[in-house]
């Protein structure tokens, strides 16, 4: 029996794809083992979103080579796609596959075993026009299932390398999406997270079909599905039709992740983002009408080249005024090969860090304010795991539909089910709750009116 071990760096899409690659190995008779143990094949799924991503990817590759110098070392993912020669140059790397043609990995392994010659299987991603079907019938982590619906991005923001790593926008066939969603529900998942490189762009490359139509189809056709979560959607993709679908839906959760990046029009222009602050604010107002009590999370880049204190304060005040419920804040870091890395007026590291700190402090405050609205309320939670900090406490951790993280008393058999929990004490990052009852069949938005 051959053993395969995986290590995934980077985003949720990479984690999804690692699960899909594991399915291919499983069908070929492999057994999965931990990355830290000795395996016959190591698959490293790399990230390239920052220069640090490249560096971490190289470290992990070297770790696998040291672990078992006789193993077949396979490197895939975004760093493999953008810098195949750099990866091939690491002594001990045997096979490099980018962000397409992952299904060929097992063929390459057989070929390598016969010829003992390194294989570079990286093609020109910019020519890819078809979504690569990678099915995941079940996940190693058994509570929330991701479902990848699209690949690539056409935006070319000035700070971002991803179009060069993932290629242009291509959507998955809607029938395949519905089919996989149904098989995930049949495997016991109550919630499905729609994910992709540019998830909200789904359908932009299709005729007469779009994300709104897909959401409707998932809601109507997937029997037994309780929650639909969209991993991320750009403000420019929140159309009136999407808002209408959110308003009518019984299954789409009251949580959206809408990347802001900056709250200043002048910075957004330098970033080549496709919206203004006025447009973003108008969409938020409409979203909150459609989904009362909406939890709104976002990404922000602080210290983008040329960002002045005034521009930073525009961002700070916008976030405060629009009551985001949680922020992911990143100091701008130069990504070699992007226009922003060549811009004048790079912001001093100390200034960046101080601004990041101010925004994180604000984020913590806003998160607590949002959670406090739900103190005393009974919400639906899907328990995901035992509280690892207090293994003997009988406490489990799960998420409400509106993305509050709750610790409460539960049992192992409740994992992955929908249970009713009363929020006794609001807080951040955790709320303290009390189990009320297992709620298998009530629709999600029984609590939609409480905001």
C-alpha positions as semicolon CSV with decimal commas, in nm:
position;residue;x (nm);y (nm);z (nm)
1;X;0,000;0,000;0,000
2;X;0,150;0,334;-0,107
3;X;0,124;0,627;0,133
4;X;0,057;0,986;0,026
5;X;0,090;1,298;0,245
6;X;-0,040;1,648;0,169
7;X;0,051;1,998;0,281
8;X;-0,167;2,292;0,178
9;X;-0,059;2,655;0,191
10;X;-0,283;2,953;0,128
11;X;-0,652;2,997;0,065
12;X;-0,974;2,795;0,093
13;X;-0,962;2,712;-0,278
14;X;-0,627;2,541;-0,227
15;X;-0,772;2,340;0,062
16;X;-1,064;2,236;-0,159
17;X;-0,828;2,132;-0,437
18;X;-0,609;1,929;-0,202
19;X;-0,920;1,734;-0,100
20;X;-0,998;1,680;-0,470
21;X;-0,643;1,561;-0,543
22;X;-0,669;1,325;-0,244
23;X;-0,983;1,172;-0,403
24;X;-0,777;1,090;-0,715
25;X;-0,509;0,920;-0,503
26;X;-0,772;0,735;-0,299
27;X;-0,929;0,594;-0,617
28;X;-0,582;0,480;-0,725
29;X;-0,548;0,279;-0,401
30;X;-0,332;0,513;-0,194
31;X;-0,366;0,558;0,179
32;X;-0,335;0,903;0,334
33;X;-0,089;0,978;0,612
34;X;0,018;1,286;0,809
35;X;0,264;1,520;0,640
36;X;0,505;1,486;0,933
37;X;0,533;1,109;0,887
38;X;0,716;0,909;0,621
39;X;0,526;0,877;0,292
40;X;0,594;0,743;-0,057
41;X;0,453;1,054;-0,222
42;X;0,437;1,411;-0,086
43;X;0,204;1,662;-0,251
44;X;0,269;2,026;-0,163
45;X;-0,008;2,264;-0,272
46;X;0,161;2,604;-0,284
47;X;0,061;2,970;-0,251
48;X;0,205;3,274;-0,427
49;X;-0,022;3,559;-0,317
50;X;0,278;3,729;-0,148
51;X;0,656;3,689;-0,169
52;X;0,627;3,529;0,177
53;X;0,390;3,269;0,027
54;X;0,667;3,170;-0,215
55;X;0,920;3,148;0,065
56;X;0,694;2,936;0,290
57;X;0,618;2,707;-0,006
58;X;0,992;2,649;-0,061
59;X;1,044;2,573;0,309
60;X;0,766;2,311;0,309
61;X;0,900;2,149;-0,010
62;X;1,244;2,116;0,149
63;X;1,088;1,973;0,466
64;X;0,923;1,693;0,264
65;X;1,249;1,615;0,083
66;X;1,432;1,585;0,416
67;X;1,155;1,367;0,559
68;X;1,203;1,099;0,291
69;X;1,464;1,165;0,020
70;X;1,339;0,855;-0,168
71;X;0,978;0,976;-0,189
72;X;0,824;1,126;-0,503
73;X;0,790;1,502;-0,440
74;X;0,498;1,662;-0,628
75;X;0,453;2,040;-0,619
76;X;0,129;2,199;-0,739
77;X;-0,070;2,520;-0,688
78;X;-0,009;2,889;-0,755
79;X;0,365;2,916;-0,685
80;X;0,423;2,610;-0,906
81;X;0,220;2,782;-1,180
82;X;0,396;3,120;-1,172
83;X;0,752;3,000;-1,105
84;X;0,789;2,640;-1,233
85;X;1,160;2,683;-1,311
86;X;1,227;2,809;-0,957
87;X;1,047;2,505;-0,813
88;X;1,220;2,260;-1,050
89;X;1,554;2,406;-0,941
90;X;1,503;2,282;-0,581
91;X;1,709;1,959;-0,558
92;X;1,470;1,672;-0,485
93;X;1,159;1,807;-0,658
94;X;1,034;1,542;-0,902
95;X;0,704;1,666;-1,048
96;X;0,563;2,016;-1,091
97;X;0,197;2,069;-1,188
98;X;0,040;2,415;-1,187
99;X;-0,323;2,510;-1,131
100;X;-0,456;2,306;-1,428
101;X;-0,419;1,938;-1,523
102;X;-0,409;1,809;-1,164
103;X;-0,581;1,493;-1,289
104;X;-0,255;1,405;-1,468
105;X;-0,058;1,392;-1,141
106;X;-0,090;1,014;-1,100
107;X;0,018;0,957;-1,462
108;X;0,322;1,175;-1,398
109;X;0,407;0,974;-1,085
110;X;0,402;0,647;-1,286
111;X;0,610;0,810;-1,559
112;X;0,860;0,941;-1,304
113;X;0,895;0,600;-1,138
114;X;0,986;0,448;-1,476
115;X;1,210;0,722;-1,616
116;X;1,346;0,886;-1,297
117;X;1,352;1,221;-1,479
118;X;1,193;1,535;-1,325
119;X;0,866;1,632;-1,496
120;X;0,745;1,987;-1,556
121;X;0,371;1,961;-1,625
122;X;0,298;2,335;-1,608
123;X;0,113;2,478;-1,909
124;X;0,018;2,832;-2,009
125;X;-0,267;2,913;-1,771
126;X;-0,373;3,216;-1,976
127;X;-0,489;2,980;-2,251
128;X;-0,714;2,777;-2,018
129;X;-1,081;2,838;-2,103
130;X;-1,253;2,541;-1,940
131;X;-1,315;2,482;-1,568
132;X;-1,121;2,177;-1,449
133;X;-1,368;1,937;-1,290
134;X;-1,236;1,828;-0,950
135;X;-1,500;1,654;-0,744
136;X;-1,502;1,625;-0,366
137;X;-1,774;1,389;-0,238
138;X;-1,671;1,439;0,127
139;X;-1,415;1,631;0,332
140;X;-1,163;1,519;0,587
141;X;-1,307;1,796;0,807
142;X;-1,666;1,680;0,837
143;X;-1,878;1,984;0,916
144;X;-1,856;2,252;0,650
145;X;-1,824;2,158;0,287
146;X;-1,668;2,387;0,028
147;X;-1,792;2,369;-0,327
148;X;-1,569;2,528;-0,590
149;X;-1,782;2,694;-0,856
150;X;-1,533;2,897;-1,061
151;X;-1,166;2,948;-1,137
152;X;-0,954;3,248;-1,237
153;X;-1,003;3,625;-1,232
154;X;-1,021;3,898;-1,497
155;X;-0,967;4,195;-1,266
156;X;-0,589;4,250;-1,267
157;X;-0,578;4,468;-0,954
158;X;-0,236;4,637;-0,937
159;X;-0,132;4,457;-0,615
160;X;-0,233;4,106;-0,723
161;X;-0,050;3,823;-0,899
162;X;-0,344;3,581;-0,895
163;X;-0,466;3,615;-1,258
164;X;-0,116;3,503;-1,362
165;X;-0,137;3,206;-1,124
166;X;-0,497;3,107;-1,195
167;X;-0,574;3,237;-1,542
168;X;-0,891;3,406;-1,658
169;X;-1,246;3,362;-1,532
170;X;-1,405;3,022;-1,603
171;X;-1,723;2,894;-1,444
172;X;-1,818;2,541;-1,352
173;X;-2,111;2,380;-1,532
174;X;-2,425;2,454;-1,322
175;X;-2,547;2,095;-1,348
176;X;-2,215;1,974;-1,204
177;X;-2,242;2,226;-0,918
178;X;-2,594;2,110;-0,831
179;X;-2,492;1,744;-0,861
180;X;-2,195;1,787;-0,628
181;X;-2,401;1,993;-0,382
182;X;-2,654;1,709;-0,366
183;X;-2,385;1,448;-0,306
184;X;-2,241;1,663;-0,022
185;X;-2,584;1,691;0,140
186;X;-2,630;1,315;0,095
187;X;-2,297;1,269;0,276
188;X;-2,445;1,456;0,575
189;X;-2,340;1,819;0,526
190;X;-2,597;2,082;0,624
191;X;-2,402;2,383;0,503
192;X;-2,222;2,439;0,174
193;X;-1,973;2,722;0,120
194;X;-1,952;2,834;-0,244
195;X;-1,593;2,913;-0,318
196;X;-1,363;3,014;-0,601
197;X;-1,086;3,255;-0,692
198;X;-1,341;3,523;-0,778
199;X;-1,659;3,354;-0,658
200;X;-1,900;3,641;-0,730
201;X;-1,789;3,645;-1,094
202;X;-1,953;3,308;-1,152
203;X;-2,130;3,302;-1,490
204;X;-1,958;3,609;-1,638
205;X;-1,821;3,377;-1,906
206;X;-2,160;3,212;-1,971
207;X;-2,458;3,303;-2,184
208;X;-2,788;3,359;-2,000
209;X;-2,671;3,219;-1,664
210;X;-2,515;3,386;-1,361
211;X;-2,456;3,357;-0,987
212;X;-2,813;3,460;-0,905
213;X;-2,946;3,177;-1,124
214;X;-2,706;2,930;-0,961
215;X;-2,818;3,034;-0,611
216;X;-3,182;2,983;-0,712
217;X;-3,105;2,642;-0,860
218;X;-2,916;2,528;-0,549
219;X;-3,201;2,639;-0,326
220;X;-3,470;2,470;-0,536
221;X;-3,297;2,155;-0,658
222;X;-3,072;2,037;-0,374
223;X;-3,290;1,832;-0,140
224;X;-3,201;1,857;0,229
225;X;-2,960;2,153;0,201
226;X;-3,002;2,388;0,500
227;X;-2,745;2,664;0,451
228;X;-2,574;2,826;0,154
229;X;-2,277;3,052;0,228
230;X;-2,093;3,258;-0,036
231;X;-1,723;3,264;0,056
232;X;-1,662;3,607;-0,097
233;X;-1,830;3,848;-0,337
234;X;-1,706;4,177;-0,483
235;X;-1,924;4,486;-0,441
236;X;-1,924;4,528;-0,819
237;X;-2,088;4,183;-0,849
238;X;-2,370;4,251;-0,605
239;X;-2,633;4,314;-0,871
240;X;-2,997;4,402;-0,808
241;X;-3,078;4,044;-0,910
242;X;-2,839;3,905;-0,644
243;X;-3,002;4,128;-0,382
244;X;-3,345;4,002;-0,489
245;X;-3,226;3,639;-0,453
246;X;-3,085;3,711;-0,105
247;X;-3,412;3,874;-0,006
248;X;-3,623;3,578;-0,118
249;X;-3,393;3,300;-0,004
250;X;-3,464;3,076;0,295
251;X;-3,119;2,918;0,284
252;X;-2,857;3,183;0,208
253;X;-2,706;3,282;0,542
254;X;-2,698;3,632;0,691
255;X;-2,326;3,668;0,635
256;X;-2,136;3,807;0,339
257;X;-1,765;3,865;0,292
258;X;-1,725;4,170;0,066
259;X;-1,360;4,273;0,012
260;X;-1,319;4,648;0,053
261;X;-0,933;4,673;0,033
262;X;-0,951;5,049;0,089
263;X;-1,216;5,304;0,186
264;X;-1,056;5,582;-0,016
265;X;-1,150;5,648;-0,381
266;X;-0,801;5,771;-0,468
267;X;-0,640;5,454;-0,329
268;X;-0,901;5,232;-0,500
269;X;-0,812;5,397;-0,830
270;X;-0,441;5,319;-0,779
271;X;-0,538;4,962;-0,690
272;X;-0,749;4,942;-1,008
273;X;-1,056;4,828;-0,812
274;X;-1,389;4,836;-0,995
275;X;-1,606;5,045;-0,759
276;X;-1,622;5,373;-0,572
277;X;-1,696;5,419;-0,203
278;X;-2,033;5,572;-0,291
279;X;-2,131;5,262;-0,486
280;X;-2,002;5,030;-0,210
281;X;-2,203;5,220;0,055
282;X;-2,521;5,207;-0,156
283;X;-2,485;4,828;-0,204
284;X;-2,438;4,778;0,172
285;X;-2,759;4,964;0,247
286;X;-2,947;4,748;-0,007
287;X;-2,793;4,427;0,131
288;X;-2,902;4,509;0,484
289;X;-3,257;4,567;0,366
290;X;-3,255;4,222;0,203
291;X;-3,086;4,045;0,493
292;X;-3,171;4,210;0,827
293;X;-2,901;4,145;1,086
294;X;-2,641;4,082;0,814
295;X;-2,287;4,012;0,936
296;X;-2,052;4,186;0,698
297;X;-1,686;4,085;0,696
298;X;-1,417;4,230;0,474
299;X;-1,050;4,241;0,369
300;X;-0,840;4,556;0,392
301;X;-0,492;4,638;0,265
302;X;-0,321;4,906;0,473
303;X;-0,025;5,115;0,358
304;X;-0,078;5,072;-0,017
305;X;0,185;5,277;-0,209
306;X;0,117;5,647;-0,166
307;X;-0,147;5,602;0,110
308;X;-0,155;5,923;0,314
309;X;-0,284;5,959;0,669
310;X;-0,596;6,128;0,524
311;X;-0,660;5,838;0,286
312;X;-0,613;5,590;0,569
313;X;-0,862;5,785;0,784
314;X;-1,116;5,769;0,499
315;X;-1,090;5,391;0,523
316;X;-1,107;5,395;0,904
317;X;-1,415;5,619;0,909
318;X;-1,592;5,425;0,635
319;X;-1,548;5,097;0,825
320;X;-1,670;5,257;1,147
321;X;-1,969;5,422;0,985
322;X;-2,085;5,106;0,806
323;X;-2,047;4,872;1,105
324;X;-1,854;4,584;0,952
325;X;-1,869;4,286;1,187
326;X;-1,508;4,171;1,140
327;X;-1,206;4,270;0,930
328;X;-0,908;4,084;0,791
329;X;-0,637;4,350;0,787
330;X;-0,313;4,309;0,590
331;X;-0,019;4,547;0,567
332;X;0,056;4,600;0,196
333;X;0,346;4,379;0,093
334;X;0,524;4,411;-0,240
335;X;0,447;4,127;-0,477
336;X;0,722;4,098;-0,736
337;X;0,579;4,118;-1,087
338;X;0,282;4,344;-1,002
339;X;0,247;4,713;-1,098
340;X;0,208;4,820;-0,732
341;X;0,552;4,680;-0,644
342;X;0,705;4,928;-0,890
343;X;0,507;5,229;-0,765
344;X;0,680;5,527;-0,608
345;X;0,602;5,634;-0,251
346;X;0,613;5,295;-0,080
347;X;0,485;5,344;0,277
348;X;0,723;5,299;0,570
349;X;0,684;4,962;0,756
350;X;0,638;5,131;1,095
351;X;0,358;5,350;0,958
352;X;0,192;5,042;0,803
353;X;0,208;4,844;1,127
354;X;0,070;5,131;1,333
355;X;-0,226;5,168;1,090
356;X;-0,288;4,791;1,091
357;X;-0,298;4,802;1,471
358;X;-0,556;5,085;1,469
359;X;-0,782;4,898;1,228
360;X;-0,756;4,568;1,418
361;X;-0,852;4,751;1,739
362;X;-1,154;4,896;1,556
363;X;-1,241;4,553;1,414
364;X;-1,240;4,396;1,763
365;X;-1,468;4,673;1,890
366;X;-1,711;4,635;1,595
367;X;-1,716;4,255;1,633
368;X;-1,813;4,288;2,000
369;X;-2,082;4,545;1,915
370;X;-2,229;4,316;1,648
371;X;-2,228;4,010;1,877
372;X;-2,387;4,203;2,165
373;X;-2,707;4,248;1,957
374;X;-2,762;3,873;1,986
375;X;-2,714;3,833;2,361
376;X;-3,018;3,648;2,496
377;X;-3,126;3,533;2,147
378;X;-3,165;3,171;2,041
379;X;-2,970;3,105;1,718
380;X;-2,902;2,802;1,501
381;X;-2,547;2,670;1,526
382;X;-2,364;2,386;1,355
383;X;-2,112;2,245;1,608
384;X;-1,781;2,184;1,430
385;X;-1,530;2,068;1,689
386;X;-1,458;2,019;2,057
387;X;-1,302;2,315;2,239
388;X;-0,935;2,212;2,213
389;X;-0,829;2,450;2,492
390;X;-1,062;2,275;2,739
391;X;-1,082;1,914;2,625
392;X;-1,268;1,791;2,935
393;X;-1,515;2,078;2,954
394;X;-1,782;1,928;2,725
395;X;-1,774;2,254;2,527
396;X;-1,798;2,257;2,148
397;X;-1,738;2,535;1,898
398;X;-1,958;2,617;1,600
399;X;-2,088;2,900;1,384
400;X;-2,430;3,060;1,368
401;X;-2,565;3,141;1,021
402;X;-2,454;3,502;1,077
403;X;-2,098;3,390;1,152
404;X;-2,085;3,429;1,528
405;X;-1,841;3,181;1,678
406;X;-2,007;3,015;1,978
407;X;-1,878;2,788;2,256
408;X;-2,150;2,581;2,421
409;X;-2,219;2,250;2,593
410;X;-2,281;1,974;2,338
411;X;-2,201;1,612;2,260
412;X;-1,994;1,441;1,991
413;X;-2,304;1,320;1,803
414;X;-2,424;1,679;1,750
415;X;-2,124;1,766;1,530
416;X;-2,243;1,870;1,185
417;X;-2,609;1,895;1,288
418;X;-2,810;2,214;1,329
419;X;-2,880;2,287;1,696
420;X;-3,055;2,572;1,874
421;X;-2,828;2,763;2,112
422;X;-2,907;3,057;2,339
423;X;-2,634;3,324;2,343
424;X;-2,576;3,387;2,714
425;X;-2,273;3,610;2,686
426;X;-2,166;3,794;2,372
427;X;-1,796;3,838;2,311
428;X;-1,513;3,819;2,058
429;X;-1,365;3,595;1,925
430;X;-1,609;3,363;2,111
431;X;-1,963;3,397;2,237
432;X;-2,079;3,178;2,525
433;X;-2,397;2,984;2,458
434;X;-2,624;2,725;2,607
435;X;-2,764;2,430;2,412
436;X;-3,144;2,439;2,376
437;X;-3,234;2,159;2,132
438;X;-3,140;1,976;1,813
439;X;-3,327;2,139;1,526
440;X;-3,311;1,923;1,217
441;X;-3,594;2,035;0,997
442;X;-3,679;2,398;1,059
443;X;-3,574;2,631;0,781
444;X;-3,282;2,861;0,849
445;X;-3,461;3,192;0,844
446;X;-3,705;3,120;1,122
447;X;-3,493;3,381;1,303
448;X;-3,465;3,617;1,005
449;X;-3,678;3,885;1,167
450;X;-3,450;3,930;1,469
451;X;-3,192;4,194;1,395
